[in-house]
Amino acid sequence: MSWTNKRLRVVFSSLVLVMLLVGMGIAGENRAKYIFMFIGDGTSIPQRNAAELYLASQSSPKDLELAVLRAENKFPRGNGVTDFKPSIQRMLMSTFPGQGFSSTHSVNSLITDSSSSGTAIATGHKTRDGVVGMDPNAAEKYVSMAKLARDKGMKVGIISTVSIEHATPASFYACSPHRDFYYEIALQIPESRFNFFGGGGFRQPQGAKKDQKHIFEVLKEAGYTVYNTREEFDRIKAGDDKILTINPVLDNDAALPYVVDQKEGEITFAEFVAKGIEVLDNPNGFFMMAEGGKVDWACHANDAVATVRDVLALDEAVKVAYEFYKKHPDETLIVVTGDHETGGMAVGFAGTQYDLFLKKLQAQRGSYLAFNTELAAFRKAAPNAKLEDALPLVESFFGLKRYGKEEMEKLDERAKGGDAEAYEILGMALRDHEMADLAEAFAMSMKDRKERPTGDDAYYLSYGTYEPFTVTLTHILNRKAGIGWTTYSHTGLPTPVSAVGVGQEQFNGYYDNTDIFKKVVAIGQL
């Protein structure tokens, strides 16, 4: 492009920005000098709602008390005065004054993937599923809001709880014909000249064939400093620049562990955001994109416990930004949204009718991945084991227990007589139909993966690509709590958009995900 054409393009872009400012009614207002863009990958209305109801369940009556109230017709339905009122404990993001929804479809599908939805939010342009930061034909490179902020002189930070070259974070600093070109995407980190990267590591640090220069070397040659221990993380301070700090504990996909699996002392999502603020804060302002990426992965696996805990971690990270906002209320914008919904999560299940028993989720002591690890050890130690042999492991991990016929009859009698303990025990008891499902799934999980059937529709409908025994157990516990799932993939639901700060009212209403880019760019005058 010639110098003259470049000049005309800049002038045209400036005119478009002015029109946006006037059209949105914010011309003349303070610009957002500090911009936070939080994205909960796979996070829509069900994920937020489940997390808030889970919070409220911590202080709600026990299952028996709910049942008694219902039997006495005191459960809150209709217009009568009741002794018990259901409650919901709002997360901070849900209290923001700006509240809206965005549609999420891509160019080629009503149900988007993370690369096309991430590109839409980051650049304001629709693209094809699988493409990052480019047009559907992968011929033209789009410019993200993060790059516009950089060109305006603002510092820029990118944080994610999954690998830093995954689809969503990549949409803000890279352009690629396909989201799976991880090494090629990672090479664009130094090209971005962004100031801070934090969270997950790299899926292909030496390329798909493991024959390329290690990405750490590439980054160091470009002037970046790479930190991957807790001690190094703690030493990062204001004034440091070109930082890439990786969580010292990563899973097999170079992502942070699920919150439910994290150990004391590990770096949290909220701490990465706090450190990012410390590094980025400067008189010229900054832009930060922070992704809670493992909500999506938990929903793909239909694991409600892992989902809820990571949604709550996202809100904890938002709280850190909100504390910064309170010090700069006239110069800060915080936007929280999702790129799509995952799993077809439903807060309500046929087996629990009009009730929810989310306290039951507390029984699960780790994510599906953590149980997979314990199941693998069990399988190795006892390759010829039967389902009954695995039940102690099931009880210790999920709180689900099998009782004999006589025991069940006695528990039923006690519960009908008002025995609270018996009622609670029955709520976690494995029923005959659940045992039948577990027996089938256990038999499948005990087989070597090479021996398991492939291409069978019923198999994929039942287990997806996940460990059969594990996903069946999460389904059973989720259903007892009142949570249902429809898919192991994404859905076409709109996603909530919450905002506070400069121009917050512009995020009210229902609009396309590309409009998030337009609103942020206009409010930040990027």
C-alpha positions in Angstrom: 0.0 0.0 0.0 1.4 3.4 -1.0 2.0 6.2 1.6 -1.0 8.2 0.1 -3.3 5.2 0.5 -2.1 4.6 4.0 -2.8 8.2 4.9 -6.3 8.1 3.4 -7.0 4.9 5.4 -5.9 6.6 8.6 -8.1 9.6 7.9 -11.1 7.4 7.0 -10.6 5.4 10.3 -10.5 8.6 12.2 -13.8 9.8 10.7 -15.4 6.4 11.5 -14.3 6.7 15.1 -15.7 10.2 15.4 -19.0 9.0 14.0 -19.0 6.1 16.5 -18.4 8.5 19.4 -21.2 10.8 18.3 -23.6 8.0 17.5 -23.0 6.4 20.9 -23.4 9.7 22.7 -20.0 9.7 24.3 -18.2 12.4 22.3 -16.7 14.8 24.8 -16.8 12.4 27.7 -13.7 11.1 29.4 -12.0 8.4 27.4 -11.3 5.0 29.0 -7.6 5.2 29.7 -7.5 1.9 31.5 -9.4 -1.0 29.7 -10.1 -4.5 31.0 -11.6 -7.1 28.7 -12.5 -10.3 30.6 -13.6 -13.3 28.6 -15.0 -16.4 30.2 -14.5 -19.0 27.5 -17.6 -21.1 27.2 -19.3 -18.9 29.7 -22.9 -17.9 29.1 -26.1 -17.5 31.2 -26.2 -21.1 32.6 -22.6 -21.0 33.8 -23.0 -17.7 35.6 -26.3 -18.7 37.0 -25.0 -22.1 38.3 -22.1 -20.4 40.0 -24.4 -17.9 41.7 -26.9 -20.5 42.8 -24.0 -22.6 44.1 -22.7 -19.7 46.2 -26.2 -19.3 47.6 -26.5 -23.0 48.4 -23.6 -22.8 50.8 -26.0 -21.1 53.3 -29.3 -22.5 52.2 -31.4 -25.1 54.1 -30.4 -28.8 53.8 -32.2 -31.0 51.3 -34.5 -32.5 54.0 -35.6 -29.0 55.2 -36.5 -28.1 51.6 -38.5 -31.4 51.2 -40.4 -30.7 54.4 -41.2 -27.2 53.4 -42.4 -28.5 50.0 -44.6 -31.2 51.6 -46.2 -28.6 53.9 -46.9 -26.5 50.8 -44.5 -23.8 52.0 -42.3 -24.1 49.0 -42.4 -20.7 47.2 -44.8 -21.2 44.3 -47.8 -19.2 43.5 -48.8 -16.0 45.4 -48.8 -17.3 49.0 -46.5 -16.1 51.8 -43.8 -18.7 52.3 -41.4 -19.7 55.1 -38.6 -20.3 52.7 -37.4 -18.1 49.9 -34.9 -19.3 47.3 -31.9 -17.0 47.0 -29.1 -16.3 44.6 -25.8 -14.8 45.6 -24.7 -12.4 42.8 -21.1 -12.4 41.6 -19.5 -9.0 41.2 -19.8 -9.1 37.4 -23.6 -9.5 37.7 -23.9 -6.3 39.7 -22.3 -4.0 37.1 -24.6 -1.3 35.9 -24.0 -2.1 32.2 -25.7 -5.4 31.3 -26.4 -6.8 27.8 -26.2 -9.8 25.6 -24.3 -10.5 22.4 -25.0 -13.0 19.6 -22.1 -15.3 18.7 -22.5 -16.9 15.3 -19.6 -17.1 12.9 -19.5 -16.6 9.2 -20.0 -20.3 8.5 -21.9 -21.6 11.5 -24.7 -20.7 13.9 -22.5 -22.3 16.6 -19.2 -20.6 16.7 -15.8 -21.8 17.9 -13.4 -19.8 20.0 -11.2 -18.6 17.2 -14.0 -17.0 15.2 -15.7 -15.7 18.3 -12.4 -14.4 19.7 -11.7 -12.7 16.4 -15.1 -11.1 16.4 -14.7 -9.6 19.9 -11.0 -8.6 19.3 -11.3 -7.1 15.8 -15.0 -6.4 15.2 -15.0 -8.7 12.1 -16.7 -12.1 11.6 -14.6 -14.9 10.3 -14.7 -18.6 9.6 -14.4 -21.2 12.4 -10.8 -22.1 12.9 -9.4 -18.8 11.6 -7.6 -16.4 14.0 -7.5 -12.6 13.4 -8.1 -12.9 9.6 -10.9 -12.8 7.1 -12.7 -16.0 6.2 -10.4 -16.7 3.3 -7.3 -16.1 5.5 -6.1 -13.5 3.0 -6.5 -10.2 5.0 -5.2 -9.6 8.5 -7.5 -7.8 11.0 -6.3 -5.4 13.6 -7.3 -6.1 17.2 -8.4 -3.6 19.9 -5.2 -4.6 21.8 -3.0 -3.5 18.8 -4.9 -0.3 18.5 -4.3 0.4 22.2 -0.6 -0.3 21.7 -0.4 2.1 18.7 -2.0 4.8 20.9 0.8 4.5 23.3 -1.0 2.3 25.9 0.7 -0.7 27.5 -0.9 -4.0 26.7 -1.2 -7.3 28.6 -2.6 -10.7 27.7 -3.6 -13.3 30.4 -5.1 -16.7 30.0 -5.7 -19.7 32.2 -5.1 -21.9 29.2 -2.0 -21.9 26.9 -1.1 -18.4 25.8 -1.3 -19.3 22.1 -4.8 -20.7 22.4 -7.5 -19.3 20.2 -8.9 -16.6 22.4 -5.7 -14.9 23.6 -4.2 -15.4 20.1 -7.1 -13.4 18.6 -5.8 -10.3 20.3 -2.1 -10.5 19.2 -1.9 -12.9 16.3 -3.2 -13.6 12.8 -3.3 -17.2 11.6 -5.1 -19.3 8.9 -5.8 -21.9 11.6 -5.9 -21.9 15.4 -3.9 -25.1 15.6 -0.7 -23.5 14.2 0.4 -23.0 17.8 4.1 -22.5 17.1 3.5 -20.0 14.3 1.0 -18.1 16.6 3.6 -18.1 19.5 6.2 -16.5 17.2 3.9 -13.5 16.9 4.2 -12.7 20.6 7.5 -10.7 20.1 6.1 -9.2 16.9 3.2 -7.8 19.0 5.5 -5.8 21.2 3.0 -6.2 24.0 4.3 -5.6 27.5 2.9 -8.5 29.6 1.9 -12.0 29.0 0.8 -14.3 31.8 -0.9 -17.6 32.7 -0.5 -20.8 30.7 2.5 -22.0 28.7 2.9 -23.3 25.1 1.4 -26.4 23.6 4.1 -26.7 20.9 7.2 -24.8 22.2 9.4 -26.3 19.5 6.8 -26.7 16.8 4.5 -29.5 15.7 7.4 -31.7 14.8 9.5 -30.6 17.8 12.3 -29.5 15.4 12.1 -25.7 15.8 14.0 -23.2 18.0 12.4 -23.3 21.4 10.0 -20.4 21.8 11.7 -19.3 25.1 14.9 -18.7 23.1 12.9 -16.7 20.4 11.3 -14.6 23.1 14.6 -13.9 25.0 16.3 -12.9 21.7 13.4 -10.4 21.2 14.0 -8.9 24.6 11.4 -10.7 26.6 12.1 -12.2 30.0 10.4 -15.5 30.8 9.5 -16.5 34.3 8.1 -19.9 35.3 8.5 -20.2 39.1 6.6 -18.7 42.0 9.6 -16.9 43.3 10.3 -15.3 39.9 6.6 -14.3 39.7 6.8 -12.6 43.1 9.8 -10.6 42.1 8.2 -9.0 39.0 7.5 -5.4 39.8 6.2 -2.1 38.4 8.5 -0.8 35.7 9.4 -4.2 34.4 8.7 -4.6 30.7 8.4 -7.4 28.1 7.4 -10.0 30.6 6.1 -13.5 30.0 5.3 -15.3 33.3 4.0 -18.8 33.2 2.3 -20.7 36.0 4.8 -23.2 37.4 2.1 -25.9 37.5 0.6 -26.8 34.2 -1.5 -29.7 32.9 -0.8 -31.7 29.8 -2.2 -29.0 27.6 0.0 -26.3 29.0 -2.9 -24.8 31.0 -3.4 -23.9 34.6 -4.9 -26.7 36.7 -8.7 -26.4 37.3 -9.3 -24.3 40.4 -10.8 -27.3 42.2 -7.4 -29.1 41.7 -5.1 -26.2 42.6 -2.9 -26.6 45.7 -2.3 -23.9 48.3 0.4 -21.5 47.2 -0.2 -21.9 43.4 -0.6 -18.8 41.4 -4.2 -17.9 40.9 -6.0 -16.2 38.0 -6.6 -13.2 40.2 -2.9 -13.0 41.1 -2.0 -12.9 37.4 -4.4 -10.0 36.9 -3.0 -8.2 39.9 0.6 -8.6 38.7 -0.5 -7.5 35.2 -1.9 -4.3 36.6 1.3 -3.7 38.6 3.4 -4.0 35.4 1.1 -2.2 33.0 0.0 0.8 35.1 1.5 4.0 33.7 0.4 7.6 32.8 -0.5 6.6 29.2 -2.9 3.9 30.3 -3.2 0.2 29.5 -5.3 -2.5 27.9 -5.7 -5.9 29.4 -7.4 -9.0 28.1 -7.8 -11.7 30.7 -9.4 -15.1 29.8 -10.8 -17.7 32.1 -10.3 -20.4 29.5 -10.9 -23.5 31.6 -14.6 -22.9 32.1 -14.9 -24.0 28.5 -12.9 -27.2 29.0 -14.9 -28.1 32.1 -18.1 -27.7 30.2 -16.9 -29.7 27.3 -16.4 -32.5 29.8 -19.8 -31.9 31.5 -18.1 -31.3 34.9 -20.3 -28.9 36.8 -18.0 -28.7 39.8 -14.9 -27.7 37.8 -17.1 -25.3 35.8 -18.6 -23.5 38.8 -15.2 -23.2 40.6 -13.5 -21.7 37.5 -16.4 -19.3 36.9 -16.0 -18.1 40.5 -12.3 -17.7 39.9 -13.1 -15.5 36.9 -15.2 -13.3 39.2 -12.3 -13.1 41.7 -10.1 -11.8 38.9 -12.7 -9.3 38.0 -12.7 -8.1 41.7 -9.0 -7.2 41.3 -9.7 -5.0 38.3 -12.7 -3.5 40.2 -10.4 -2.4 43.0 -8.3 -0.6 40.4 -11.5 0.9 38.9 -12.5 2.4 42.3 -9.2 4.4 42.3 -9.8 5.6 38.7 -13.5 5.6 38.2 -13.5 8.3 35.6 -10.8 6.7 33.4 -11.5 3.0 33.6 -13.7 0.5 31.7 -14.2 -3.1 32.7 -16.1 -5.4 30.3 -16.8 -9.0 31.2 -18.3 -11.4 28.6 -18.1 -14.9 27.1 -17.2 -16.0 23.6 -19.9 -18.7 23.4 -21.7 -21.3 25.6 -20.3 -24.8 26.0 -22.0 -28.0 27.0 -25.7 -27.0 26.8 -25.6 -26.6 30.5 -29.1 -26.5 32.1 -29.8 -25.4 35.7 -32.6 -27.9 36.2 -33.0 -31.6 35.5 -36.0 -33.9 35.0 -35.1 -36.1 38.0 -35.2 -33.1 40.5 -38.3 -31.5 38.9 -38.6 -28.0 40.4 -35.8 -28.4 42.9 -32.1 -27.9 42.9 -29.7 -29.5 45.4 -26.4 -27.8 44.6 -24.9 -28.6 48.0 -24.4 -32.1 46.6 -21.7 -30.7 44.3 -19.5 -30.1 47.4 -18.9 -33.9 47.6 -16.7 -34.0 44.5 -13.1 -33.4 45.6 -11.5 -32.8 42.2 -12.0 -32.3 38.5 -12.7 -35.0 36.0 -9.0 -34.9 35.1 -8.0 -35.6 38.7 -10.4 -38.6 38.8 -9.0 -39.8 35.5 -5.6 -40.0 37.1 -6.9 -42.0 40.0 -8.8 -44.3 37.7 -5.7 -44.9 35.6 -3.8 -45.9 38.7 -6.7 -48.2 39.8 -6.8 -49.8 36.3 -3.1 -50.5 36.3 -3.2 -52.0 39.8 -6.2 -54.1 39.2 -6.7 -54.7 35.4 -9.4 -57.4 36.0 -11.3 -55.5 38.7 -15.1 -55.4 38.7 -17.3 -52.4 39.3 -17.9 -53.3 42.9 -14.1 -53.1 43.4 -14.1 -49.4 42.2 -17.0 -48.3 44.4 -14.8 -47.2 47.3 -12.9 -44.9 44.9 -16.2 -43.6 43.6 -17.4 -42.8 47.1 -14.2 -41.1 48.2 -14.1 -38.9 45.1 -17.7 -38.1 44.4 -19.5 -39.0 47.6 -21.7 -41.5 45.7 -22.4 -44.8 47.5 -24.1 -48.0 46.7 -26.3 -49.6 49.4 -28.0 -53.0 49.6 -31.7 -53.5 49.2 -32.3 -53.9 52.9 -30.2 -50.8 53.8 -32.2 -48.8 51.3 -35.5 -49.9 52.7 -34.3 -48.9 56.2 -33.0 -45.5 55.0 -36.4 -44.9 53.3 -38.3 -45.6 56.5 -36.0 -43.4 58.5 -36.3 -40.6 56.0 -40.1 -40.8 56.0 -40.0 -40.5 59.8 -38.1 -37.2 59.5 -34.5 -38.5 60.0 -32.4 -35.8 58.3 -29.3 -37.9 58.1 -31.1 -40.7 56.3 -32.6 -38.2 53.8 -29.2 -36.8 53.0 -27.7 -40.3 52.6 -30.4 -41.3 50.2 -29.7 -38.2 48.1 -26.2 -39.5 47.3 -27.2 -43.2 47.0 -26.6 -44.9 43.7 -29.9 -46.3 42.3 -30.3 -49.4 40.2 -30.5 -47.5 36.9 -27.4 -45.5 37.8 -25.5 -48.7 38.6 -26.5 -50.1 35.2 -25.1 -47.0 33.5 -21.9 -47.2 35.6 -21.4 -50.9 34.9 -21.5 -50.3 31.1 -19.2 -47.3 31.4 -16.8 -49.1 33.8 -16.4 -52.0 31.4 -15.5 -49.5 28.6 -13.0 -47.7 30.8 -11.3 -50.9 31.8 -10.5 -51.6 28.2 -7.3 -50.4 26.5 -8.2 -47.3 24.4 -7.2 -49.2 21.2 -9.9 -51.8 22.1 -12.7 -49.3 22.6 -15.2 -48.9 19.7 -14.9 -45.8 17.5 -17.3 -44.2 15.1 -20.4 -45.5 17.0 -23.0 -42.8 17.4 -24.3 -44.2 20.6 -20.8 -44.2 22.1 -20.2 -40.5 21.3 -23.7 -39.6 22.4 -23.0 -41.2 25.8 -19.4 -40.4 26.5 -18.1 -37.9 24.0 -14.4 -38.3 23.7 -14.1 -38.5 27.5 -13.3 -41.3 29.9 -16.6 -43.3 30.0 -16.6 -44.1 33.7 -15.6 -40.5 34.7 -18.1 -38.7 32.6 -20.9 -41.0 33.7 -20.1 -40.3 37.3 -20.1 -36.5 36.7 -23.4 -36.9 35.0 -24.9 -38.8 37.9 -23.7 -36.3 40.5 -24.8 -33.3 38.4 -28.3 -34.7 37.9 -28.7 -35.4 41.6 -27.8 -31.7 42.1 -30.2 -30.7 39.3 -27.7 -29.9 36.6 -28.2 -31.2 33.0 -26.1 -31.2 29.8 -27.1 -31.5 26.2 -23.7 -31.7 24.4 -20.0 -32.0 24.7 -19.6 -29.2 22.2 -20.6 -25.5 22.0 -24.1 -24.2 21.6 -25.7 -21.1 19.9 -26.7 -19.3 23.1 -26.0 -15.6 23.3 -23.5 -14.5 26.0 -24.0 -11.9 28.7 -22.0 -8.7 28.6 -21.4 -6.8 31.9 -19.6 -3.5 32.1 -18.7 -0.8 34.6 -16.9 2.5 34.2 -16.6 4.9 31.3 -19.3 4.3 28.7 -20.8 1.4 30.7 -24.3 2.2 29.5 -23.3 1.4 25.9 -23.2 -2.3 26.8 -26.9 -2.5 27.6 -29.2 -4.2 25.1 -28.8 -7.0 22.6 -26.2 -6.8 19.9 -23.6 -8.8 17.9 -20.3 -9.8 19.4 -18.5 -7.6 16.8 -20.2 -4.6 18.4 -18.2 -5.2 21.6 -15.1 -4.2 19.6 -16.8 -1.1 18.3 -18.0 0.0 21.7 -14.6 -0.5 23.4 -12.7 1.2 20.6 -15.1 4.2 20.7 -15.0 4.5 24.5 -11.2 4.1 24.6 -10.8 6.4 21.5 -8.4 3.8 20.1 
